[in-house]
Structures are given as C-alpha cells and as structure tokens.
C-alpha cells in the first residue's frame, strides 16, 4: 500500500507588532486532527532524541 501525504504549505509575512493568531488557526484547521496528532508525535520523538533516548517504542508511548 502506497500512502501519499498531502503537504500543506502556507506562509505569511507580517511585522511582529501586527501578528495575531488568525494564521495559526487557519493553518491547523487545514492540517486537521490527524496532522495535529502527527505534529505532536514528531515533537515527542524529537524530545526523546534530544534526551538521548532514541525512538520511543509504541508500548512505552502512552
């Protein structure tokens, strides 16, 4: 089975004093629940790598 992931790319350039959360809300809505979970899991894996613990095993994940 060959699953292809849809890549969502968005960009916005604003002055720091003009930024608000609207861009973030639109982006994460487009990414959807599965994309948010995948991003969160990637961050967990990166923290484990930084701590020198390598990849987390599925049974230790929760």
ABEGO torsion letter per residue (X at the ends): XBBBBBBBBBBBBBBAAABBAAAAAAAAAAAEAAAAAAAAAAAAAAAAAAAGAEBBBAAAAX
